[in-house]
Amino acid sequence: MDFIIKRKKQSYDTAPDIQYVDALSDIVLMEDNTIYIEKLAHLDYVESRNEMGLQIAMGDVIDYKNYLHDLSLCKGFYYLFSLKQGAGIEIQADSHSLLPLYSVNINEEDYASSSFMALTKYLNSKTENPHFYKDLALFYAPLGSATYLKEIKRLQYGEKIVWHTELSIVNTKRFYDYFVEYPISVKESTAILAENFIQNVQAYLQEPCAVVLTGGFDSRTLTACAHYYATDFLSFFLWKKRKW
């Protein structure tokens, strides 16, 4: 589920071309102003023309038939491309920013991709980030927008790419946007949280699905919800042999 796009620092009169390819590794010479999208058989590739222009959602797009007027409202884990009127592009990942988005500037050309490795192929020089592995060891994640190479930046939580005359990173939300001045107690919120979870998970259980039953709280809850909605589901157990 990868993509890559290259654009020069200039204004475009036309929207970028869209090319679906079997794999990004097949691309030897990238055409400028073209989005190359890797197409896999088990994922969704939804295109919708609406008031926002052309929207393309790629990945696990849940219940998209009800949101063709705005694909950003769909649940699931997917990349969303919005090709605006006037040739502007917006690129964003899922609402929790779990899917990676990378950007880099090479010889006055801006690149954006979901694949770190795809971008490294176009770098003339590579500078290792000495703090990358230290961050992983201390915090289990790199800090900020840092990646293994200094030249390549990863978008942070709530950020998206807004791209017209040049590539810019725009923050759409912060985690503390969810804070409230007068929160209710944990005891009062438990029932509300449970009801909201059961209601929201329904969108993921409308079709036959698979539920990983690890024995943890999350898997047991999802299995219970699948029973609650009488969903046709397959449950399988993950087991790892321990060495003592």
Phi, psi and omega per residue, in radians:
M1 nan 1.011 -3.093
D2 -2.000 2.783 3.059
F3 -2.566 2.839 3.047
I4 -2.672 2.490 3.116
I5 -2.488 2.510 3.108
K6 -2.205 2.343 3.060
R7 -2.468 2.468 3.065
K8 -1.391 2.832 3.138
K9 -1.344 1.418 3.116
Q10 -2.828 2.909 3.124
S11 -1.478 2.459 -3.135
Y12 -1.920 2.413 3.106
D13 -1.512 -0.284 -3.122
T14 -2.212 2.683 3.088
A15 -1.228 2.748 -3.131
P16 -1.176 2.649 3.023
D17 -1.287 2.711 3.091
I18 -2.032 2.173 3.080
Q19 -2.228 2.153 3.061
Y20 -1.593 2.268 -3.100
V21 -2.206 2.790 3.117
D22 -1.217 -0.631 3.129
A23 -2.786 2.528 3.131
L24 -1.141 -0.419 3.132
S25 -1.153 -0.285 3.120
D26 -1.345 -0.234 -3.071
I27 -1.450 2.015 3.124
V28 -1.660 -0.861 3.127
L29 -2.205 2.037 -3.086
M30 -1.398 2.306 2.979
E31 -1.298 2.431 3.127
D32 -1.216 2.541 3.094
N33 1.086 0.682 3.098
T34 -2.313 2.283 3.052
I35 -1.617 2.067 3.062
Y36 -1.674 2.116 -3.089
I37 -2.048 2.138 3.085
E38 -1.305 2.171 -3.056
K39 -1.875 2.098 -3.130
L40 -1.992 2.508 -2.976
A41 -1.121 -0.535 -3.014
H42 -1.584 0.054 -3.108
L43 -1.953 2.877 3.133
D44 -1.628 2.477 3.044
Y45 -2.327 1.650 -2.980
V46 -1.848 2.207 3.070
E47 -2.001 2.365 -3.121
S48 -2.491 2.220 3.029
R49 -1.739 2.134 -3.069
N50 -2.554 -2.828 -3.111
E51 -1.089 -0.372 -3.103
M52 -1.580 0.047 -3.076
G53 1.756 -2.426 3.094
L54 -1.745 2.202 3.055
Q55 -1.997 2.397 3.088
I56 -2.243 2.135 3.085
A57 -1.964 2.246 -3.125
M58 -2.237 2.255 3.138
G59 2.386 -2.475 3.096
D60 -1.688 1.566 -3.036
V61 -1.758 1.943 -3.029
I62 -1.593 2.265 3.000
D63 1.017 0.724 -3.045
Y64 -1.245 -0.374 -3.103
K65 -1.105 -0.445 3.132
N66 -1.545 -0.058 -3.057
Y67 -2.284 0.536 3.129
L68 -1.141 -0.328 3.095
H69 -1.305 -0.345 3.080
D70 -2.868 1.733 -3.054
L71 -1.191 -0.255 3.121
S72 -1.193 -0.244 3.138
L73 -1.479 -0.156 -3.119
C74 -1.187 2.600 2.998
K75 -1.505 2.928 3.104
G76 2.030 -3.004 3.136
F77 -2.112 1.910 -3.036
Y78 -2.754 2.802 2.978
Y79 -1.635 2.500 3.140
L80 -2.160 2.168 3.045
F81 -1.866 2.226 3.059
S82 -2.058 1.911 3.132
L83 -1.637 1.806 -3.011
K84 -1.389 2.846 3.003
Q85 -1.117 2.347 -3.087
G86 1.610 0.232 2.979
A87 1.355 0.149 3.063
G88 -1.307 2.679 3.137
I89 -2.240 2.440 2.935
E90 -2.135 2.349 -3.139
I91 -2.231 2.233 3.114
Q92 -2.538 2.761 3.118
A93 -1.722 -2.924 -3.114
D94 -1.067 2.913 -3.013
S95 -1.096 -0.392 3.133
H96 -1.729 0.052 3.116
S97 1.003 0.611 3.103
L98 -1.367 -0.574 3.090
L99 -1.377 2.383 -3.042
P100 -1.364 2.534 3.004
L101 -2.313 2.238 -3.094
Y102 -2.145 2.671 3.071
S103 -2.481 2.666 3.112
V104 -2.763 2.604 3.053
N105 -1.913 2.207 -3.111
I106 -2.322 2.006 3.076
N107 0.916 0.898 3.113
E108 1.135 0.303 3.059
E109 -2.098 2.334 3.118
D110 -1.668 2.396 3.103
Y111 -2.123 2.558 2.991
A112 -2.410 2.485 -3.103
S113 -2.799 2.770 2.986
S114 -1.509 -0.185 -3.032
S115 -1.964 2.040 3.059
F116 -1.090 -0.767 -3.095
M117 -1.142 -0.614 3.126
A118 -1.104 -0.663 -3.124
L119 -1.240 -0.573 -3.109
T120 -1.099 -0.436 -3.116
K121 -1.181 -0.352 -3.071
Y122 -1.827 0.037 3.114
L123 -1.430 2.291 3.077
N124 -1.321 -0.624 3.098
S125 -2.378 2.637 -3.090
K126 -2.238 2.247 -3.137
T127 -2.029 1.994 -3.102
E128 -1.195 2.398 3.098
N129 -1.503 1.929 -3.031
P130 -1.182 -0.340 -3.089
H131 -1.594 -0.121 -3.016
F132 -1.036 -0.940 -3.093
Y133 -1.235 -0.511 3.067
K134 -1.127 -0.740 3.102
D135 -1.091 -0.735 3.126
L136 -1.094 -0.716 -3.116
A137 -1.193 -0.659 -3.070
L138 -1.510 -0.682 -2.988
F139 -2.105 0.012 -3.110
Y140 1.107 0.227 3.125
A141 -2.853 2.540 3.055
P142 -1.198 2.598 -3.106
L143 -1.510 2.538 3.078
G144 1.057 -2.371 -3.095
S145 -1.733 0.194 -3.036
A146 -1.213 2.558 3.008
T147 -2.288 -3.051 -3.137
Y148 -1.086 -0.531 3.107
L149 -1.932 2.392 -3.116
K150 -1.110 -0.512 -3.060
E151 -1.234 -0.490 -3.050
I152 -1.773 2.265 3.135
K153 -1.950 2.485 3.056
R154 -1.826 2.399 3.096
L155 -1.167 2.538 -3.127
Q156 -1.669 -3.127 -3.098
Y157 -0.981 2.290 3.048
G158 1.361 0.122 -3.117
E159 -1.725 2.681 3.049
K160 -2.462 2.828 3.102
I161 -1.615 2.204 3.015
V162 -2.023 2.094 -2.887
W163 -2.334 1.939 3.026
H164 -2.265 -1.628 3.089
T165 -1.294 -0.468 3.069
E166 -2.666 2.864 -3.128
L167 -1.430 2.253 3.056
S168 -2.356 2.650 -3.137
I169 -1.826 2.186 -3.096
V170 -2.070 2.295 3.086
N171 -1.569 2.170 -3.094
T172 -1.748 -0.350 3.137
K173 -2.852 2.747 3.037
R174 -2.123 2.726 -3.120
F175 -1.087 -0.532 -3.111
Y176 -1.365 -0.029 3.006
D177 -1.114 -0.358 -3.120
Y178 -1.509 -0.118 3.126
F179 -1.246 2.567 3.059
V180 -2.176 2.735 -3.064
E181 -1.261 -0.622 -3.107
Y182 -2.216 1.405 -3.116
P183 -1.255 2.632 3.059
I184 -1.416 2.884 -3.072
S185 -1.228 2.817 3.109
V186 -1.060 -0.732 -3.120
K187 -1.073 -0.728 -3.138
E188 -1.242 -0.566 -3.042
S189 -1.453 -0.279 -3.060
T190 -1.033 -0.866 -3.117
A191 -1.129 -0.702 3.135
I192 -1.119 -0.759 -3.139
L193 -1.101 -0.744 -3.141
A194 -1.095 -0.771 3.141
E195 -1.129 -0.715 3.120
N196 -1.133 -0.683 3.128
F197 -1.125 -0.820 -3.127
I198 -1.077 -0.704 -3.130
Q199 -1.204 -0.734 -3.091
N200 -1.283 -0.592 -3.094
V201 -1.246 -0.257 3.136
Q202 -1.009 -0.624 -3.116
A203 -1.092 -0.481 -3.124
Y204 -1.536 -0.153 -3.038
L205 -2.045 0.299 -3.105
Q206 -1.326 -0.431 -3.140
E207 -2.045 2.819 3.074
P208 -0.918 2.374 -3.011
C209 -2.562 3.086 3.099
A210 -2.064 2.370 3.120
V211 -2.112 2.146 3.111
V212 -1.368 2.095 -3.132
L213 -1.808 1.642 -3.095
T214 -1.612 -0.197 -3.064
G215 1.665 -0.107 3.112
G216 -1.448 3.058 -3.076
F217 -1.113 -0.762 -3.072
D218 -1.097 -0.817 -3.083
S219 -1.171 -0.661 3.115
R220 -1.154 -0.649 3.127
T221 -1.157 -0.765 3.127
L222 -1.139 -0.673 3.094
T223 -1.113 -0.719 3.107
A224 -1.119 -0.684 3.119
C225 -1.163 -0.666 3.103
A226 -1.089 -0.689 3.056
H227 -1.150 -0.724 -3.102
Y228 -1.045 -0.711 -3.127
Y229 -1.612 0.135 3.112
A230 0.930 0.768 -3.135
T231 -1.459 2.478 3.033
D232 -1.373 1.826 -3.061
F233 -2.332 2.721 3.079
L234 -1.952 2.202 -3.137
S235 -1.973 2.353 3.115
F236 -2.333 2.681 -3.013
F237 -1.872 2.291 3.077
L238 -1.674 2.189 -3.100
W239 -2.308 2.329 3.137
K240 -2.159 2.203 3.134
K241 -1.266 2.254 3.127
R242 -1.601 2.529 3.061
K243 -1.828 2.113 -3.106
W244 -1.790 nan nan
